Amino acid sequence: MAQSENKVLLIYTGGTIGMGRNPLTGALEPLDFNHLKDNVPEMKYIKAGFDVYQFTNPIDSSDIDPSTWARLVDIITENYDTYMGFVILHGTDTMAYTASALSFMLENLTKPVILTGSQLPIGQLRTDGKENLVTSIELASLTDDSGHAMIPEVCIYFSGKVLRGNRATKQNADEFNAFDTFNYPHLCEAGVNFTFHAHHILKPDFTKPMIPHKELNPNIIVFSLFPGIQESVVRHLIDAPELRGIILRSYGSGNAPQYPWLINLLKKATERGVCVVNISQCISGRVEMGRYNTGYQLKDAGVISGYDSTVEAATTKLMYLYARYDNIQKIQELMNTSIAGEINTSISYLPEDDQ
């Protein structure tokens, strides 16, 4: 693995990692990441060079929206030929949404885009931010013997694990292992050494350019089924004329209550060009609507399977596809196709030890 001459662009959007404690007032306030080595002395030991792009007004991750994703695509595109990789510092609450969106918006990505953050501010003694930051920069700078990036895809790095961005979900609000990918193996383990799992990492066409996409259509809703769900409420949601897509979080392997009104509403929605994608409320596993009659009724109503997609990936993918295509059949076809490693439409992945 090569590293020494590879330069990384560090993009600070906001989030807990960028907070420091004012020594006079004790209050948390944003750090100036242009003086990163002053705040994090460990940075001087990183072999890779890096520059900093800092949002003038840091964004709380709860306020992230498609315009922020488009801005990130602009920054990466404008600097794509200058840097070997990109590290995005981001709040944890919506990090998996941003990682998923970027994985679709950066078509044929040939360089690493690694999102990271922390559960404790980088200025606190027990922070997890320093290790996450330092390791992410190092990972983003690594190349193989051919000079290609070791991890040419959008990732999340947290607590010693490199995760595919559009497979990741925030699993814990309080502990340092905040993220995991429950339906896909880790791309790399960062221990004393880096252990890359190359057969799980995307292989882009390095002879072709990265193609950026900035447009998204956010007229999507996500709703979860639950016992006692009411027709009147669901009807108001589905009848909205602006509605383009629905992420339906069903039970188990894709099951729904056998309410005639629910099936009829979903069928009317699909007939007018609304793409309804069925994903499981379970944190692990996949949708198989043919397994039980309750799932088959959804399929008969025009609902399509989201397979083992996360809610973050399904939502942002649908936004991306509706911005690019008007044809509902094309959108449904691509929702059932892995375009950035976000779903597995065939067999389940085995645990690492069983590969």
PyMOL commands that set and color helices and strands:
alter all, ss='L'
color gray80, all
select helices_A, chain A and resi 16-18+33-39+41-45+61-63+66-78+95-105+129-141+165-167+198-200+231-238+260-271+293-300+311-324+328-335+352-354
alter helices_A, ss='H'
color red, helices_A
select strands_A, chain A and resi 7-12+19-21+28-30+49-54+85-89+106-107+113-116+154-158+161-164+169-170+179-180+188-190+194-196+211-212+220-224+245-250+275-280+304-305
alter strands_A, ss='S'
color yellow, strands_A
deselect
rebuild
show_as cartoon
